Amino acid sequence: MEETDILEKLTAFGMTRQEASIYVCLYRGGELTGYEAAKQTGISRSNVYGGLSALVNIGAAYRIEGSPGRYVAVAVEEFCGNKIKALEKEKEWLAENMPAMAETSDGYITIEGPVNIRNKIAAMLEGAGQRIYLSAPEFFIEQIKGDLEAAARRRIKLVLITDRDAGIENAIQYLTDRKENQIRLIIDSVYVLTGDIDGARTDTCLYSGQKNFVNVFKEALRNEIKLIELTKGERTDE
Protein backbone atom coordinates (compact mmCIF):
# COMPACT_ATOMS: atom_id res chain seq x y z
CA MET A 1 0.00 0.00 0.00
CA GLU A 2 1.21 3.51 -0.84
CA GLU A 3 2.24 5.65 2.12
CA THR A 4 -0.16 8.35 0.92
CA ASP A 5 -3.02 5.89 1.51
CA ILE A 6 -1.76 5.20 5.04
CA LEU A 7 -1.53 8.91 5.81
CA GLU A 8 -5.05 9.51 4.50
CA LYS A 9 -6.47 6.72 6.67
CA LEU A 10 -4.70 8.07 9.75
CA THR A 11 -6.22 11.52 9.26
CA ALA A 12 -9.63 9.87 9.74
CA PHE A 13 -8.53 9.20 13.35
CA GLY A 14 -7.87 12.82 14.23
CA MET A 15 -4.32 13.36 12.99
CA THR A 16 -3.24 16.11 10.66
CA ARG A 17 -1.31 14.89 7.62
CA GLN A 18 1.93 16.18 9.18
CA GLU A 19 1.22 14.37 12.45
CA ALA A 20 0.45 11.22 10.48
CA SER A 21 3.84 11.50 8.73
CA ILE A 22 5.59 11.77 12.10
CA TYR A 23 3.57 8.83 13.46
CA VAL A 24 4.60 6.63 10.51
CA CYS A 25 8.21 7.72 11.05
CA LEU A 26 8.01 6.62 14.70
CA TYR A 27 6.41 3.35 13.61
CA ARG A 28 9.34 2.63 11.31
CA GLY A 29 12.09 3.97 13.52
CA GLY A 30 11.08 2.79 16.99
CA GLU A 31 12.28 5.12 19.77
CA LEU A 32 13.25 8.46 18.25
CA THR A 33 14.17 11.92 19.49
CA GLY A 34 12.54 14.96 17.97
CA TYR A 35 15.82 15.72 16.18
CA GLU A 36 15.92 12.23 14.65
CA ALA A 37 12.27 12.42 13.59
CA ALA A 38 12.87 15.82 11.98
CA LYS A 39 15.88 14.48 10.10
CA GLN A 40 14.00 11.43 8.81
CA THR A 41 10.78 13.22 7.82
CA GLY A 42 12.28 16.47 6.50
CA ILE A 43 9.85 18.41 8.68
CA SER A 44 11.27 21.36 10.64
CA ARG A 45 12.32 20.53 14.19
CA SER A 46 9.85 22.99 15.73
CA ASN A 47 6.96 21.44 13.77
CA VAL A 48 8.11 17.93 14.66
CA TYR A 49 8.13 18.72 18.39
CA GLY A 50 4.66 20.22 18.05
CA GLY A 51 3.51 17.14 16.15
CA LEU A 52 5.01 14.76 18.72
CA SER A 53 3.25 16.62 21.52
CA ALA A 54 -0.04 16.38 19.60
CA LEU A 55 0.46 12.63 19.06
CA VAL A 56 1.02 12.13 22.78
CA ASN A 57 -2.13 14.14 23.55
CA ILE A 58 -4.35 12.04 21.25
CA GLY A 59 -2.90 8.74 22.48
CA ALA A 60 -0.89 7.86 19.36
CA ALA A 61 2.58 8.07 20.96
CA TYR A 62 4.34 7.84 24.32
CA ARG A 63 7.18 9.99 25.58
CA ILE A 64 10.08 8.09 27.11
CA GLU A 65 11.65 10.07 29.92
CA GLY A 66 15.32 10.84 29.64
CA SER A 67 17.70 13.36 28.16
CA PRO A 68 17.07 13.83 25.37
CA GLY A 69 13.44 12.72 25.50
CA ARG A 70 12.48 10.01 23.06
CA TYR A 71 9.14 9.05 21.58
CA VAL A 72 7.59 5.75 20.57
CA ALA A 73 4.43 5.05 18.54
CA VAL A 74 1.42 3.36 20.08
CA ALA A 75 0.42 0.24 18.09
CA VAL A 76 -2.10 1.25 15.43
CA GLU A 77 -4.61 -1.40 16.58
CA GLU A 78 -4.50 0.00 20.12
CA PHE A 79 -4.68 3.63 19.05
CA CYS A 80 -7.53 3.14 16.55
CA GLY A 81 -9.39 0.82 18.93
CA ASN A 82 -9.25 3.40 21.71
CA LYS A 83 -10.51 6.10 19.36
CA ILE A 84 -13.43 3.96 18.23
CA LYS A 85 -14.38 3.09 21.83
CA ALA A 86 -14.31 6.76 22.78
CA LEU A 87 -16.46 7.69 19.77
CA GLU A 88 -18.96 4.94 20.64
CA LYS A 89 -19.38 6.45 24.10
CA GLU A 90 -19.84 9.92 22.61
CA LYS A 91 -22.40 8.51 20.15
CA GLU A 92 -24.39 6.93 22.97
CA TRP A 93 -24.38 10.19 24.93
CA LEU A 94 -25.52 12.19 21.91
CA ALA A 95 -28.27 9.68 21.10
CA GLU A 96 -29.64 10.12 24.63
CA ASN A 97 -29.27 13.89 24.88
CA MET A 98 -29.96 15.34 21.41
CA PRO A 99 -33.28 17.19 21.04
CA ALA A 100 -36.08 15.44 19.15
CA MET A 101 -35.39 15.36 15.45
CA ALA A 102 -37.78 17.33 13.28
CA GLU A 103 -39.78 15.29 10.79
CA THR A 104 -38.65 15.68 7.20
CA SER A 105 -40.82 15.78 4.12
CA ASP A 106 -40.96 12.90 1.65
CA GLY A 107 -39.08 14.99 -0.88
CA TYR A 108 -35.97 14.34 -2.95
CA ILE A 109 -32.48 14.38 -1.44
CA THR A 110 -29.29 14.43 -3.52
CA ILE A 111 -26.40 12.38 -2.14
CA GLU A 112 -22.98 13.03 -3.67
CA GLY A 113 -19.72 11.09 -3.58
CA PRO A 114 -19.02 7.34 -3.29
CA VAL A 115 -18.47 7.34 0.49
CA ASN A 116 -21.68 9.24 1.25
CA ILE A 117 -23.65 7.03 -1.14
CA ARG A 118 -22.30 3.82 0.40
CA ASN A 119 -23.01 5.12 3.92
CA LYS A 120 -26.60 5.94 2.96
CA ILE A 121 -27.07 2.51 1.39
CA ALA A 122 -25.70 0.82 4.52
CA ALA A 123 -28.15 2.78 6.70
CA MET A 124 -31.05 1.88 4.41
CA LEU A 125 -30.18 -1.82 4.42
CA GLU A 126 -29.80 -1.84 8.20
CA GLY A 127 -33.18 -0.16 8.59
CA ALA A 128 -35.03 -2.55 6.28
CA GLY A 129 -37.87 -4.35 8.00
CA GLN A 130 -39.42 -6.58 5.33
CA ARG A 131 -37.88 -6.54 1.87
CA ILE A 132 -35.04 -5.19 -0.22
CA TYR A 133 -35.05 -4.93 -4.01
CA LEU A 134 -31.67 -4.06 -5.48
CA SER A 135 -30.65 -3.65 -9.11
CA ALA A 136 -26.89 -3.12 -9.49
CA PRO A 137 -23.79 -4.67 -11.13
CA GLU A 138 -22.20 -7.53 -9.19
CA PHE A 139 -18.97 -5.60 -8.55
CA PHE A 140 -20.94 -3.08 -6.49
CA ILE A 141 -22.98 -5.75 -4.72
CA GLU A 142 -19.67 -7.28 -3.66
CA GLN A 143 -18.73 -3.99 -1.98
CA ILE A 144 -21.89 -4.03 0.19
CA LYS A 145 -22.14 -7.82 0.49
CA GLY A 146 -21.67 -7.81 4.27
CA ASP A 147 -24.65 -5.48 4.76
CA LEU A 148 -26.80 -7.55 2.38
CA GLU A 149 -25.87 -10.80 4.14
CA ALA A 150 -26.73 -9.21 7.50
CA ALA A 151 -30.18 -8.30 6.13
CA ALA A 152 -30.66 -11.85 4.81
CA ARG A 153 -29.80 -13.25 8.23
CA ARG A 154 -32.58 -11.08 9.68
CA ARG A 155 -34.92 -12.90 7.27
CA ILE A 156 -35.46 -9.81 5.14
CA LYS A 157 -36.65 -10.74 1.65
CA LEU A 158 -33.71 -9.93 -0.60
CA VAL A 159 -34.18 -9.67 -4.37
CA LEU A 160 -31.15 -8.92 -6.53
CA ILE A 161 -31.06 -7.98 -10.21
CA THR A 162 -27.46 -8.23 -11.31
CA ASP A 163 -25.06 -9.56 -13.96
CA ARG A 164 -23.31 -12.35 -12.01
CA ASP A 165 -24.11 -14.64 -9.11
CA ALA A 166 -23.51 -12.60 -5.94
CA GLY A 167 -23.20 -15.71 -3.77
CA ILE A 168 -25.57 -14.48 -1.06
CA GLU A 169 -27.46 -17.27 0.66
CA ASN A 170 -31.28 -17.04 0.59
CA ALA A 171 -31.25 -14.17 -1.92
CA ILE A 172 -33.55 -14.31 -4.95
CA GLN A 173 -31.45 -13.45 -7.99
CA TYR A 174 -32.37 -12.40 -11.52
CA LEU A 175 -29.30 -12.52 -13.72
CA THR A 176 -28.95 -10.34 -16.79
CA ASP A 177 -26.16 -10.13 -19.35
CA ARG A 178 -24.90 -6.65 -18.52
CA LYS A 179 -25.59 -3.98 -15.94
CA GLU A 180 -24.75 -0.31 -16.26
CA ASN A 181 -22.90 1.29 -13.35
CA GLN A 182 -26.15 2.41 -11.81
CA ILE A 183 -28.11 1.40 -8.72
CA ARG A 184 -31.81 1.14 -8.03
CA LEU A 185 -32.63 0.27 -4.45
CA ILE A 186 -36.10 -0.01 -2.88
CA ILE A 187 -36.55 -0.61 0.84
CA ASP A 188 -39.91 -1.90 2.17
CA SER A 189 -41.73 -0.23 -0.78
CA VAL A 190 -41.21 3.03 1.11
CA TYR A 191 -37.75 4.42 0.24
CA VAL A 192 -35.81 4.57 -3.03
CA LEU A 193 -32.20 5.36 -3.87
CA THR A 194 -31.05 5.56 -7.48
CA GLY A 195 -28.10 6.97 -9.39
CA ASP A 196 -24.54 6.46 -10.62
CA ILE A 197 -21.99 4.22 -8.90
CA ASP A 198 -18.85 4.57 -11.02
CA GLY A 199 -16.72 5.12 -7.91
CA ALA A 200 -15.90 8.65 -9.09
CA ARG A 201 -16.08 11.78 -6.99
CA THR A 202 -18.91 12.97 -9.25
CA ASP A 203 -21.18 10.00 -8.39
CA THR A 204 -24.64 11.25 -7.48
CA CYS A 205 -27.72 9.43 -6.22
CA LEU A 206 -31.26 10.56 -5.53
CA TYR A 207 -32.98 9.40 -2.33
CA SER A 208 -36.70 9.76 -1.69
CA GLY A 209 -39.69 8.46 0.21
CA GLN A 210 -42.09 10.22 -2.15
CA LYS A 211 -44.86 7.70 -2.81
CA ASN A 212 -45.35 8.31 -6.54
CA PHE A 213 -41.59 8.16 -7.11
CA VAL A 214 -41.36 4.86 -5.21
CA ASN A 215 -44.25 3.41 -7.22
CA VAL A 216 -42.58 4.34 -10.51
CA PHE A 217 -39.41 2.52 -9.46
CA LYS A 218 -41.31 -0.51 -8.20
CA GLU A 219 -42.95 -0.80 -11.60
CA ALA A 220 -39.59 -0.34 -13.36
CA LEU A 221 -38.04 -3.18 -11.37
CA ARG A 222 -41.06 -5.42 -12.02
CA ASN A 223 -40.66 -4.79 -15.75
CA GLU A 224 -36.92 -5.50 -15.58
CA ILE A 225 -37.61 -8.81 -13.84
CA LYS A 226 -40.30 -9.75 -16.38
CA LEU A 227 -37.90 -8.97 -19.25
CA ILE A 228 -35.22 -11.21 -17.73
CA GLU A 229 -37.75 -14.02 -17.27
CA LEU A 230 -38.95 -13.68 -20.87
CA THR A 231 -35.51 -13.49 -22.47
CA LYS A 232 -33.77 -16.09 -20.30
CA GLY A 233 -36.60 -18.16 -18.91
CA GLU A 234 -34.66 -18.78 -15.75
CA ARG A 235 -34.63 -17.63 -12.16
CA THR A 236 -32.02 -18.65 -9.59
CA ASP A 237 -31.91 -19.04 -5.84
CA GLU A 238 -35.67 -18.79 -5.31
Steps between C-alpha positions, in 0.01 A plus 500: 500500500621851416603714796260770380214254559626431853523871577148560369358221717677635808348845451159335548610433861566862588855554376608775267693378196824629656429319827423185303839528325675527837298206636603280205861609554480390865340173391793428270775634721399382847620733778597834348592846624337804348828576321510151347135519394560840339801366312312195371178679401650825368257694718642795696605417855253746654211345304615149589502579873153650466385192310650262757324686780171476308550125446556450872185701577278290270645170623701412188847521660676477836784715626790310653657698781867577472738752352437547221137389513404229256166404352345170399184430297199331654400188301248601234249235615511640854482863393215451250314268738514758778374770265208286387405413860507867595285593199250225587458651846454847351244359254301342782501826696386700198225249419363544853537877525431645153168685463220325311569492130261697283300296251613539141283510192486212253688709247811435293849504651819505292789295638842565347826306509570125529555500878179690576303279261635179654429630852141582404453157343637331813255696718210410271587130501538498878162668539315261269216320672345277233654504154784635291499526121838587353602541137876553462810345336659214694823693564303752706296233677831347606594829668184496717475121530547501878202733549285293262593175676414659836155591363452145368586360842222717645266318259446809287381407151794581275453526123803575284509594132860475390740367235675221695420271790560704817531189717263623771311221672118523493503787249270486197710586196408605147807488280535718193779521244626848583431767758584867468685660791175612654304399809130474569418413858153472657455440872164371633318667205552826689846639413694515173861579416615520139795641309856449377755276672814535288713555811582853382482813710217619274273203586154625591192318626146613569328384820128536564201370690260676264223248434451561127876485443523170690211355299667593171817318605310197626336471160836546324655216699198276435540563127874429517431169674231406246740578213768276652247219546380534140844519340674240717217293639694438816503615859761398757511461875124525553 
